[in-house]
Amino acid sequence: MPAKKDMPIEVILNHPTVQQVTANINPELQERRTYVPSLCHAFRKKYTALKETDRFKFTVDQEAKRQLPNLIDNKVQMIEGLDTAVESLVQQYGRKRNIGIVFSGGPAPGGHNVIAGLYDAAKQANPDSKIFGFLIGPDGIIENEAIELTADLVDSYRNLGGFTMIKTGRTKIDSKTKIELSKETCKQLKLDALVIVGGDDSNTNAAFLAQEMYNSGVQVIGVPKTIDGDIQVRDADSNVLCAMSFGFHTAARAFASSISNLCTDSSSDVKYWHICKVMGRVASHLALEVALQTHANMTLIGEDLANYVDLNRLGNAEQDGSVDYHAYGMTLRHLSRVICDGIVKRAAVGKNYGVIVIPEGVLEFINEIQVFIIKLNTIIAEYNQTHDKDFHSAFVRLEDKLDYLRRLAQRSREDESFKLWNTRDDDLFNDIPAFFQEGLLMERDSHGNFPFSQVETEKVIMGLVKDYLDILKEEGAYKIGIHKDYYRKTLGKSGFDPDRYGPVLFKNYKEAEYLLMKPSIISVKTLRQALDKAGLVAMDEDIPAAIEKIFKKSIPSFKTQIHFYGYDGRGNDPTRFDCIYTYNLGRTVFSLIANGATGQMAAIRNLEKDFSTWEPIGIPIAPLMHLEERKGKLTLVLEKSIVDVNSLAFKVVQANRDKWLAAIPGEDNFRRPGPIRFSGKSEEERPITLELNALARADD
């Protein structure tokens, strides 16, 4: 519309075009809300039934057997669809129900579709059934803060990211008081079932609540949620029951899209190394998937570092007739050397830029850091258990914390039985930078975990990298390769014979496409000395401008840009894969409830295969649980799944490391995954990790 100086802003804001382009509703949102995900074969039928199977075996922890007696013998339940059913099943399936659902822990794309799938299935079975959403996580259960979910509310969030509909929280229902309050809430709302959507801790919570509510008749079903991808369920024979938690694919694609853009930027501007930290505290699944999606120049996989063996150290120890236990596992110093090696190799072919992907929990896989974390976790937990004040309130400043550790080290000298923190520990700890000391001593999260996302992991690693690159620069080992044609053209323009100066300046003048300045030439002074020695310039003469220009281009400047990818991926609208996955998870939840299950985790089997083979199932949670140290004591929990370094997906990344490093003349090997597109037909069907691993199990 034509601009008018005297047009009031109210008139402008009310103009149809302005309202249209500034509205919250846009075509992409409309398409998402109206999209109807495909249904697994079982859910296309009028009814579903559960079929227990003995095919899958579990190694049962005796403590799980003791604490979860009513659930420990649960079996895997296959869900099958039925067009017709016996009268008893029809009556059971279609009776009116009140079902509560809660989000627990961080958001993951697709959560709203779990609600939508549950809502649609429940209303289809009986329109009088009610679904209640507990607000702001488990606190909503404890405090009976819930809303009844309506069709309009559910429809407005279909296929959208986040947990915005009912919000989420991190409270754990882990005390008698909280459990009793939760029971009272279920009683007041007359709930038949409670659905807990969360990660490993939340599904652990679901099992305990199922046990506590067993006699009251309230069913409890868990749903596997975490973008980290560390809920992967296999039985004792390694049969895959749940290949990946929901939200992983979307987060990985969101991170990959952004990191791919940085790959493009770095190869355009050719002066930055982009250091990309991605979420993944305990496992490196996201980093592995991002590597496959982007072909970043270097990707660290924590599980690979932990698996590292220094063969040189082992050989030296064998010659001495000793055992070098430090040869097992990657050290922080060695890791920095590995990164430097890649940077130096790329610089040698003129590529003083690139992209490095680091999982946020990579330091947990480094030997000396892992030891520090375990010891400090125990020290903090023991202090909290034996004092009125907690550790971080008692020792506010870093200096106070370090002083307390020094006193423990002193105690180890006076008491041989005290081995938790000794003088060597104290000396090593005082050698690391203060900011990292502070990071290692920061307050643990509500589950007693070390909060890696708050530690500047990349700063720790890249600090060591920069220090070592400076050493390599001084030694003349870190140089930028000069393309031979550029060198010849530059000298030729100034009237100098390239072949006369080349052998004096470069160590590989005759055979290489990219020329490397001799290691001894590291400054203008040493450049002059080399030219003088060859009789090409006298000591009182100026160095030819063309020669000095070439020298300066060979001196690298290591510049970095730091990025963290986490919360943005959690809030992304889900991929088509996650939309379909989570909607069917919601349908699975209802099938389990309608058929009387409790203490089960809703899952979809064969996720790694074509959609036509997906099988909705219920997985028993109790047999999956084992004792693990949390907050300094053994606790029964659901085990997290880490990257399998023997998996096909990892082996593909491992085999392509040199290719993706691209430390050779020519173009880089970056892959462009593109943004998440809900429309169009080019969106991939599933995570690449799963697609590759499916090849290894093609005959299952």
Phi, psi and omega in degrees: 000147182294138181283140177230130185300324186264009181287122180297147181299329179298321179292318180298314182294333181271355180294137183307321181293316179297316180295323181293313185282343179256003181290152176291334182270128177227170184303321180298317179296317179298318180295319179298313184296330184266351181292134179248111181297151177293151180255141170302154185307318183299328185274000176274353178269166183289323182233164171228154177225160179257137177235109180289146181227143176263009183295327186257129182248151179229148173270110189271129174284132182297330179290324176295321178297322181287317186275338183233058187297328183278350185242343191296335180266006176303146179246168172294134181244119177273140180258124179239143181272147181227134174283324178228161182209161177294157186302321182297320179290320179302315180295316180295314184295322188262007181288156180293134180227153169247120184235131176256145178225142182221143171265136181228130181090193183293153179296155174214133182303129178114349182303322180296330179284337172297315177298314183298317180295317177296315182299311182297317182294318181294316181290328178293322180287321178202110183301341181274353178295152181236140176246124179252134176256123178279134189273138175056046171079198184303337175303328179295328177287313183298319186260005181054051175254101185215157174232149173279129182278131181253166179300318181297318181293313180298317181298327183288347181243007181300132176065017179255154182281177178079179175240032190298329185304313180233003179066179181215170180201171187246009179298142175254137176271082192233022177222162180301320181298313180295322180294317180295321177295322178295318177299319181295321177299314180299323180292315182295324180273358181055046182287138171270332184206154178232131181247125181247115180259112184189189182271208184295317179294320182292322178287330171299314177302321180298320180296315180294321177293323178298320178294314182295327185261007184303312184284340179274353176085007178271118179281145178232125181237135176259156177228128185283114182228124167181132179289340181294341179072019185265010167257100177226121188253125173233155176271186184296338179260016178068019172289132183279123177256323176221108186284334184194140174288158182284154181097338182298311184300315182295312181299315180297319179292322179295314178297316183298322179298314180292318182291326175298322177298324178289326175300317178296317181296315184295324180278356176262313183275340177043044176216355182240145163259119178269122181256113189248108176269127180243152181302155182139080186287315185258330184228154185256027182302317181295318179298320180296315179295320179297322177299315179293326182284324191247336188059041176306153187299320177220135175228123178273134175242113186306316182297330177290320179296318180295335183272357187290141175232126179276098185294328178296315180294322179297319180296316179297320180294322180296322178295326179277355182073027181235178177241124179258097183291341179286353178283347182262122181093145182282133174270162180298319180295317180295321179301317180297326178292321179298316179296316180300321180301317178294318180297316181295318180297319180291320179300325182297338177249029173082010183249078179271053182201171177158188183226130177240131178253128183232125174289144186299333182264019186301326182294337179293342180263000179269129189313298188293329179288320179299318178298315178301313183297314180299314182293316182291323176303316181293317180299313181294316181297316180295322179296316181296329181282335187250000181233158178290323179265146175281162188306315186283339174280325181286326181236088187284315184272155177301319181301323179293319180295316180296324178296320179296319178295323177297323179293325176294320178297320177297320179298323180295332178284330183269336183231105184297336181283344180269110185238006185295318181218107184254183183297321179295318177303315183295319180295315180296320182295325181282352177275342182273157183302150183300321182295328179281325173303314180298321179296317181291337182260005182291165184295136179287161180282183186296343179260005181083008181275150175286126186279080185299329183296339181268352179267137180281069182309312183296329180291321178298309184292313185289336174298315177293322179298313181298318180299316182287326176297324177297321178295315180296326178294318179295328180276354180080016181268341181253102183225153172268126179291140180253124181297134185302320181296320179295317179300312184295320180295317182297315180288322180298322179299327183266005175084018179256149178277112182301323184288342178281321183270332186308308182297336180281323185275321192246146180276346184228039190299321188282323192256346191255152174283323176252125186268134180250123177302142181302143182305330182286344181264095184238000180206170177299324180296312181289332175296314179299318181299318180295318180292322180294315181299326180274359180074023183264343176202140178278157184297335180266003179266153173287144174291132179308138184302321181296321180292317181294324178298315179297317180300313183296326178291339181276347182272117184280147171240114184274106181246136182235153169235128185259137180223145174237129180244115181201285186294329179295319179290327178297327184265004182290148171294140188292151172293168177300322178303310182291328176299312181291316181302308186288325178298319178288332173296319178299319177295322178297317178305312182295320180300319178296316180295313184297337181254018170084011182284153172208154182071020181251154173255126176290135181208166175238120178275153179072027177304328184285352182254184179298149183304328182297342181258001181299138180232115175289135182216166170247126181254129178293128183281319186306314181293347180274349189271148180212168180281134179215149181284123176225129181054036175083005178219158181285130182225146179280119184218167173276130185287137174280151179257128179257172180294130177274112183288355174262000181287156180295322181300315179293319182297326177295316178297315180301316182291337183260005185303312181294320180297315182283334173297324175056045179273050177222159178301147178114188184288159172284172182249035182296146177249140180255098180286339181076170180285166174290122181241120179280331179264168180087175185243008185265001179292135179293156187277332185199168177303142179298324178306311181292322182298319179290315181295334178296331180298325181287342181241029186300335183264002181295000000 
